[in-house]
Amino acid sequence: MSNKSSFSDIIPSIIAGSVNGIIFIISAMALSALIFSGELAPYLPQGIGMVLVASVIFALFSAFTSKNPVILIAPQDIPIAILALMAATIMSSVGSSWTGEALFQYMFVAISLTSIFVGVFFYILGQFKLGKLVRFIPFPVVGGFLAGTGWLIVQFSFSMMTDLDLSFSNLESLLSNEMLIRWLPGIMFGVILLVADRYISHYLLLPGILILGIASFYFVAITNGASFTSLESGGYLLGPFPDGGLFPGIPFSFVHEFRWNLYATQFPAITTMLILSVISLLFNYSGLELTIKDDIDLDKELKMNGLSNIAAGIFGGSAGYMTLSESTMNYNMGVRTKLSNLIVALLCTLTLIFGANVLSVFPKVILGGLIFNLGLLFLTDWLYDTWSRISKADYGIIVLILIVIGAVGFLEGIFIGVLFSVILFVVNYSKVEVIKYELSGKTYHSNVERSDTIKEIFDNKGDQIFILPLQGFIFFGTSNRILEKIQERIDDSKLDDLKFLVFNFMQVTGIDSSTINSFNKLRILAENNGFSVLFCSLDKSIVSQFTSEGLLPDDQLIFQAFEDLDHGLEWCENQIIKLHQKEQVESTDKNETEIIRKKFSQLYDYFEEKDISEGFALIEQDKDPGGIYYIESGRVTVQLRSDKGNSIRLKSMGAGTVVGEVSLYLGTIASASVITETDCKIYFLSKENFQKINLESPEKAAELHTYIVQLLSDRLAKSNKTIKALMR
């Protein structure tokens, strides 16, 4: 049984490894041709060898370090495409002052160094778990650059097939019969491969079309009387190559002559490569997770990809990372062992050692078609497929970057893309309402329990309190909206004059310097219109900003800060109470107490009288209250302790109220603590005496139940009123 199981695992691995090995070899030819063209064309065999060296190292690292056997690392188009741009830039800058050999030696070391830099970058991200940071790069910028890369690859394909640049100046030459023969079949081959890949999902698709393309090329050539020698001399084949293998050697001998200053000028391109490579790597792993329906340790994989790139760079190989297509093929073909990766390494090694002469018979037009297909893949992914998936503004940025890269250069394209992405972000974020909602002191109160008399005051004068809960990051694009909203409230003649403006910063993530300027304008507005401004729930960083800019503390008390919205509202309410009905307010609690004393005078024998000092925990959260506490005089605070250890005030209650009743009726522990705000006189009704009242005085017990139910109903009504205010 085990032998059968082992055999069933080996066969898929052999097939997948063989197919992926062939794909790796073909990709090595296509990718190396991107760099080794023009002045570097004679060194294409060495270029293919550099990619194959990397392929061998990556396959071995995948086999021995990756946890999942389907994962396969390979040289990638993004770093090689950028290296090709670097090569073109360097060739144009040095002109004819360098020999082809000197240029090759420089690029050999540059490619090796770049692979090492990519590896170190990957490893650091994985070591410090920083991979997620690169996801903050705007999506349209990435898409625009990749689309621009696709266009440059298309241009490279024409140059490789015709030895002419794809430009208007060469248009007449490119359309001549001689040139049409060189590039048109390659373009047709690339398009056929693209269309077939979209509608046919099979691991033999690429090898099959490739064999068919090569066979068709030689069939047409032979039927037209062409010989192998004539094809070779006419430039229709990759060869002739020098005898021997493709291994370029270790680049140590070239390092002492390396032009470090010239390499430093390519820092922006290298930086771009690093960022795009890590983004692509993370996207690939995310896609593979969805395919295999399993989580992948991204930090570990980043480090593994990093070490493999460092090793590849030391041996003169190009940069790479996990390939999604070949890894997915491994999974779909049922690969369950590391044998697949070892076979890939073996095939690439054999080609590296013996493959130069074999590769020399490869048609240049077919290789050009493969490169053209790669460019088309970039363009269709980011111009066609994204049309219906992203906003038209983001799509416009992608197109803009593509145009700038094609007309000017890729660095200029990136700069323009980032600039417009920032502008678009500012415009879009400015449309986000920084004011979460508007509240009035008439409908939204503090958690201080008030008498009916005081509630009537708030019903009449509560509009003097204007509450603005803020959200998000406040910057120059949104801060002016706050001033506009305040001015609208001041100009509203239907409401009482504004006396208290209350900001809640609970959901504010930060502010910029322009916001400080807006609040300085607000100070002038408050002085001229006679209202106070309260800042509630300020973050420490914002407090520091306000303090450094002189907003807080405010000697004139126009600006005041409170720990939370609840305490800020309590202060506003107390000011309104003092202004409108001081004498009546002072007697309210006493009246409430006298009403309760008279109503339940026959039950006082069941209550235990206690004098409690300020700051005493009458009821502790998560403990049994033991009974009901009737507040004769003083005030208590109901507060909730969070998991972080801080406390939130839920309610402030005065004389004539009851606490602990919910736990008594439901038979549960206390959900919050009750702390005395002042010295209090209370009456305690224990569980035992509560049961006695029900047995000995049923009528009075019913009155007590009715009273408590009425208290709970009033609290529920207030909560509903608050919810309605929040939902307006």
N, C-alpha and C positions, 0 to 999 in steps of 0.2 A: 504493500500500500504506500509506504514511504517512498519507494523507488518510482512508483507511478507519479506520485505528487512531485517529486524532485524533477522528473523528466518533463512534466507539464509546466514547470517553472522555467526550465532551461530553454526549451524551444522558443517561447515568445521572446526571451531575452536575446537569443541568437539572431532571430529575425529582426527585432527592433534595433539591435546593435549594428547589424549589417546595413540596414536602411539608413540609420542616423549617421553611420560612418561615411557612406556615400554622400549624404547631404553635407556633412562637414567638409569633405574634400571639395565638392562643388562650390560651397560657400567660401572656402579659402581662396579659390581661384577668383571668384567674383569680388570678394571684399578687397583682396590685395590689389586687384586691378584698379580700384578707386584711387589708391595712393600712387602706385607705380605705373604712372602714365606720363606722357610727354618726355621730359628729360630723364625720368626714372624708368621708362618702359623697358630698357635693356635688363633691368634688375628685377623684372617681374618674377622669375623663378625664385629668387631669394625672398621676395615679398610673400609669395605663396608659402614658402618654407617658414617664415615668421608666424604666419597665421596657423599653419599646421603644428608648429611647436607649441603654440598656445593651446591648440585643440587637444593635443596629447596630455599636456599638464592639467588642463581643466577636467578632462575625462577621468584622469587618475584621482584628482582631488574629489570629484563627485563620487567616485567609487568607494573611497576609503574614509571620507570625512562626513558626507551627508547622511543624515538619519534615514531619509526616504530614498529607496532605490530608483525611483522614477526621475529624480532630480538630475539634470544634466546641465553643466556649465559649458558655454561656447563663446568664441570670439563674436563680438556684436557689431552691428552696423553703425550705431550711434557714435561710439568712440572712433571707429575707423573713418567714418564720414568726416568727423571734425579733424582728424589727423590728415585726411586728404586736403581739406581746406588749408590747414597749416602748411602742408607741403607746397600747395599752389602759391600761398603767400610768400613763403621763403624763396621759392624759385623765382618769383617776380622781383623780389627785393635784391637778390644777389646777382640776377641777370646772367651774363656770360662769364662772370669772374670765377665761378666754380666749375670744376669738371664734373662730369656725371658721377664719377667715382666718389668725389668729395661730397656731393649732394647725397648720394646713397649712404655713405658712412654717417653723415649727420642725421638723416632720417632714421637710420638703424638705431642709433643711440636715443634719439627723440622718442621713437616708438617704445623702446624699452623703458626709458624713464617715465613716460606717461603711464605705462602699465603699472609700474611700481607706485606712482602717485595715486592712481585709482585704487590700488590694493590697500595702501596705507589709509586712504580716505574711508573706504569701506570698513576696514578693521576698527578705526576710531569710532565711527558711527555705531558699529555693533557693540564695541566695548562699553561705551557710555550711553547706550540706548537712545541715540539721537536720530535714528533713521526717520522717525515721524516728522521731524522738523522740515524736511525738504518738501513735504506735502503742502506747505504754505505758499509755495511758488504758484502764481496764477496759472490756472489751467490753460487759458488761451495763449499764454506766452510759450508754454511747452508745446502746445499744438501747432502754433505758428512756426516755431523753430523746426519742428519735425517735418512740417509741410515744406518749409524752405529747404531743408535737407533733402527731401524727396526730389525737389526741382533740380538741385545741384547734382544729385545722383543721375538724374535723367540726362543732364548735360554731360556728365562724365561718360555715360554710356555711348553717346554720339562721338565723343572725342576718342574713346577707345576703339570704336569700330571704323572710324573714318580718318583719324588723326587730324580732325578739324574741330574747332570750337563751334558749338551751336549758337550762332549769332546771325543778325540780319546781314552783316557784311559777308558772311560765308553762305548765305542762303542759295545763291545761284549755283555755287559749286556743289552744295549738298544735294541739289535737285537734278544734277547731271546724271546721265545713265550709269556712268561708272560708279558714282557714289551711291546711287539708289540701290544698286546691287549689294553694297557693303552694309547699309544700315536698315533698309526697309524690311528684309527678312527677320532681322533681330528684333525690330519693333513689333512685328506680327507675332513672333515667338513669345515676347514678353506679355503681349495682350492676351494671347491664347492661354498662357500659363495663369494669368490673373483671373480670367473668366472661369477657367476650369477649376481653379482653387476655390472659387466662391460657390460653386455648385456641386463639386465632387469632393467628398471628404474621405480620402484613402491614402494610406502611407506609401503606396506605390505610384502615386500621381506624379510627383516630381521626377523620380528616376525614369518612369515610363515616358513622360513627355520629353525629357532630356535625350533619352536613347532615340526616340522618334525624330527629334530635331536634328541630331547628329547624322542619323541615317539619311534623312531627307536632304541634308546639305551635300553629303557625298554622292548621293544618287543623282542630284541635279548637276553636280560638278562633273561626274563621270560621263553622264549622258551628253554633256556639252563639250566633251573631249578634253577636259582639264586633267592634268596629272598631279600627283602629290607634290612633285618638284615645283610645278608652276603655281600651285596653290600656296606653297611655302614661300616662294620668291615673290609672289604677288601680295603678300601680307594678309592672306586670308586665314592663316593658322597662327596659333600662339608661338610656335617654334620658329626657327630652331633654338633649343636651349643647350647650354654647355653640358657635356657629359658629367655624370655623377648625380648625387642626391641633391635634395633641396635644402638641407639643414644649413642655415646661414652662419652657425657658430655663435659663440658667446661674445657680446659686443665690447669686452673689456679693452681690446686693443685699440679701439677707436675713441675711448673716453678722453685720453690726454689731449687730443686735438679738437675736442668738442667745443663749439662756439656757445658758451653759456649765456652771453649777452643776447644773442639772437634768440635763444630759447626763451629767455625771460620776456621778450616782446610778445610771446604767444600766451602769456598768463591768462588774459581774458578768455581765450579759446579753451585753455585747459580747465579753467574754472567752470565754464559752461559745460564742458564734457563731464566733469565730476558730478555736477548737479543733475544733469539729464540722465546720466548713467544710473545714479542711485534712485532717481524717480522711476525710471524704467524697470530697474531691478525689483523695487518694491511693488510696482504694478504687476509685474510678472508673477511674483510670489502670491499676491492677493488673488490673481486669476487662477493660479494652480490650486490654491486652497479651496476655491469654489468647485474646481474640477474633481479633485480627489476627496472632497468633503472631509477634510481634516485640517487641523491647525498646524502651522509651521512656525518654529521658533525663528523669527525674523532676525533677532539679534545674533543668534548663533550662525545663521546662514550668511549674514553680512560679514561676520568675521571669517568664515570659511571662504567666501568669495574674495575677501581681501587677501588672505594668505595665498590663494591660488594665483591672483594677479601679480603679487610680489614675486612668486616663483617664476611665472611666465616672463616677467620683465627681466629677471636675472639671466634667463636663457634666450633673450632676444625676441620674445613673443609679444603679440598684441593684446590689448585689454579685452575683457569680456565679463559676462555674468550669466546667471541662470537664464536659459532659453525656454520660453513658455511653450512654443510649438513642439519642439522635440521632446520636452518633458511630458507634455500632454500625450504625444504619440506613444511614449513608453507606457503611460498609464492605460491608454485605450487598447494597446496590444497585450495587456496583461503582464507587464514586466513586474516581477516580484523579487528579483535578485540583482546584485551589482554587476553581473556578468555582462549586461548590455553596455555599460560604461567601459568595461575592459575591452570589449570588441571594438568599440569606437576608437579607443586609444591604439589598439593594434593596427587597424586599417590606416589610420592617419600616420602611424610610425612607418609602416611599409611604404606608403606613398612618399613620405618624407625622405626615405632612404633610396628608393628605386624609381620614383615616379616621374622624374624630369622628362625622360624620353617619351613616356606614355602621354604626358600632358602636352607635348609639342604638337600632337596631331589634333588637338582640340580646336574646333572652328572658332575664330575670333567673333564671328557674328552671333554664335550661340551664347558665348560668354557675355557679349554686349547685351543680348536679349535678357540674360539673367540679371544683369545690373539694371537694365531698364525696368524690369519687373519689380526689382527692389524699390526703385524710385516711385513707380506707380503705386506700390503698396502704401508708401508714406502719403502720397497725394490723395489716394482714395480714402484712406483712413481718416484724414484730417480735413479734406475738402468735401467729400461726398457723404461719408458716413456720419459726420458730425452735424450736417445741415439741419436735420430734424431733432437732434438731441440737445443742442445748446441754444442759448439765446442768440438773436441776430446780432446783438452788440458784441458778444464774445466771438461769434463767427467772423464779424467784420475785423476784429483785431487779428485773428488768425490770417485772414486774407491780406491784411495790411503788412504784417510781418513777412509773409511770403513774397509780396511785391518788393519790399525794401531789401530783403536778402537777395532776391534775383537781380535787382537793379543796382544795388550799392554794395552790400556785404552782410554777412551773418551777424556780426557784432552790432552794426547799426540797426539791423532788424530786431535784435533782442532789446536794444535800448528803447527803440520806438515802441515795441510791444509792452515793455514794463511801464513806460511812461503813460501810454493810453490805458493800460489796465488799472493803474493807480487813479487816473482821472475818472475812469468808469466806476471804480469802487467808491470814490468820493461822492460822485453824483448819485449812485444807487443808495449808498448809506445815508446820504442826506435826506432821502425820501423816507427812511425808516423813522417812525414817530418816536422821538426820544421821551416824550411824555406818555406814560403808559395809559393813564386816564386822568380825569379831573374829578375831584371830590369837594364837597362842601361840608363845613362844620355843622350844617343843619341835618345832614343825613349820615355823616360818618363821625363817630365820637371816639374818645379815648376809652380805655377799659376801666375807667373809674365809675363805679356805680353811683348814680345820682338819684335824687328824689324826683318825684313828678313835677314839683315846683320848678326845680332847676331845668328839667327837661323842656318845660315850656319856654324858658329863656332861650335855650338852644334852638327851639322851633322858630322863634321870632328873630333871633340875632345870629344864628349859626352861619349865615352867609358871609359874615365878616371874616370867617376863616376859609381860605382857599388852599386846597391841598393838591400838590402835584407830585405824584410818584414818578421818578425818572428811571430810565433803563438804558443799558448798553453803554457804549463809549461816547462821551460828549465831546465834540470837536467843533471847529469853526463852521462846519456845514450844518450843524444841528443846534448850536447854542443860541443863534439868533431866533430860532423858532420858539424857544422858551420865553424870550423877551416879548415876542409878538403875542404869545398866549396871555402873558401877564397884562400887557397893554389892553388886550381885548376884555379882560376881566375888569380892569379899572374903568374902561369906557362903558361898561354895561350898566345903564341907568336903572334897569329893573331890579338890581340887587343893592343891598346896603353897601356903604363905602367899605372898601377892603381895609382891614386892620391887621390881619395876620396872614402872611404867605408862608406856607409850610412845604418844604422840599423833603422827599424821602429818597435817600441815596442807596437804599438797600440793594437794588439791582443795577447799580452803576458800576461798570468795570474800570473806569478811569476817565480822566479829563485831560485836555491839552491846554496850552497856554492861552489860546484864544478864548476859552471858556472863562478864564480868570478876568479877562477884559470885559466879557459880557456881564459878569457879576459885579464888576466895578460900575458899569452902567446901571445895573439894577439897584445899587446903593443910592445913586442919585435919584432914581425913579422912586425909591422907597421914601427918601427924605422929602421929596416934593409932594408926595401923596399921603404921607403920614401913616405908613404901615411898617410892621416889623417883619423880618425875614428869618425863618428858622431852618437850619440845616440838620436833618436827622439821619442817623445811621451812616455817618461818614466813615469811609475806610481810612486806615492809618495813613496811607500814602496820600490821600486827598486832603486829610487834615494837615499833613506836612506841607502840601502845596499851598493851601489856604493860609497857613501860618507864615510861610516864607514870603508870600505876596501881600501880607498885611490885611487880609480879609478877616482873620480870626487871630486873637480875640479882638472884639470891637468895643472900644471905650464908650461909644455912643449907644451901644446895645441895639443898633439897627439889625446887625447880623448876630445870631445866637446859634449855638450848636447844642444838640441833645443826643443822648445815646441811642435813642430809637424814636420812631414816629409816635408811639403811644405816650411817652413822657412829653414830647413836644406838644401834642394835642392837649394833654392835661394842663400844661402851662397856659396855652391859649384860652382854654375853657375857663380856667381860674381867673384870668384877666377879664373875660367877659362877665363872669359872675360878680366880681368886685365892682364893675362899672354899673351894673343894672339892678341888683336887688340884694345888697349886702345884708341888711337886717333879716330879711326873710330866709336867706340862705343859712345864716348862722343858727337859726332856730329849727331848721328842717330836721336834722338828725334827732334832736330832742323830741320833736313831735312824733316822729316815726317810732321812737323807743316807747314813749308814753302810750301810743296806740296799741302796741304789741303787749305791753305790761298789763293794760286793762283787759285786753281780749283774752289773754291766757293766764290771768291771775290765779286761777284754781290749779294750775299745773306747775307752779313754781316750786312746790315741794319735791317734785321729781327732778329738778335741775340743781346742779352743783355750781355755786357762785365762785368765780375765780378772778383774781386781779393778775393780769399778765403784763410784764414789762415789754418795752419796745425791742424788736429784733428777735423775739422768741418764735420758734417753729411750732406753731399750734398743730399743724398736720404736716407730716413728712411724706414726700412722694414715694410711691411704691410700698407704703406701709398702711396698716389698718388704722383709720382715724379713731375707731372705738366708739363713735357716736356722732351727735349733732352739736355744733357750737353756735350759740346765739350771741351775737355781738350787741352788748348793752351800750357800750361807749367806746370811742376810739375807731381806728381804721386798721384793716388787714389787707395784705396783698396775696393774691393767688398767683403763683409763679411756676413755670414749667422748666425743669432742668433738662437740657439737651444732652446728646451723647458726647459732645465736646466739653461738657462741664459748665458751660455758661447758662444763665437763667433768663427766661423771657417772662415779662409780666403779662398775665392773662386777664387779670381783673383786680381792681382796687375797690374794696367794700367798706362802707361805714356802718354806723349804729343802725340797728333795726333789721339787719340781714342775718342769714343763716349760711353756714358752710359745713361740709361733710355729709350733707343729706343724700347725695347721689350714691356714695359708697354704702351708706346705711340701707337704702332701699334696694340696691342691686346686690348687696353682699360682696362687694369687690374692694380691692385695695385702692388707695388714693392715686389718682392719675396726675396730681400736681401737689405742690406744697402750699401751705397757708402760713405766712409770716406776718407778725404784728408790725405795722408801720409806726404806731404810737403806743403809749401805755393804754391798755384795754381792760375793760371790765366785761367779762363774758359769763354766760350760763351754759353749762355743759350737760347735755342729756345723753347718758350712756345707752348702749344697746339694751342692757337689762331693764333700765327704767323705761325705755321706749316700749318694750314689750309689756311692762306693767301698766302703762297708760292705756294700751289697747285692751287689756283685760279688765282693769278697774274703772276706767272712765271712757267708755267707747264713744260717747258723744263729743267730749273734749278732744279725744284722739282724732275724730273725724274732722274737727275744726282745724287741728294742727296739720293734718294731711292736706286739707284744702288750702291752707296758707302756703305750705311748701310748694304744692303744685302751682299755685298762683305765681310764686317767685320764679319757678322754673319756666313757666309760660312767658313771663315778662322778659326773662333773659333770652328765651328763644325768639321772641318777637323782635328784640333788639338785634339779634344776630341776623335774622331774616332781613331787617331793614338795612343793615350793613352790606349784606350780600347783594341786595337790589341796587344799592348805590354803586357797588363795584361792577355790576353787570350793565350799567347804563351805557 
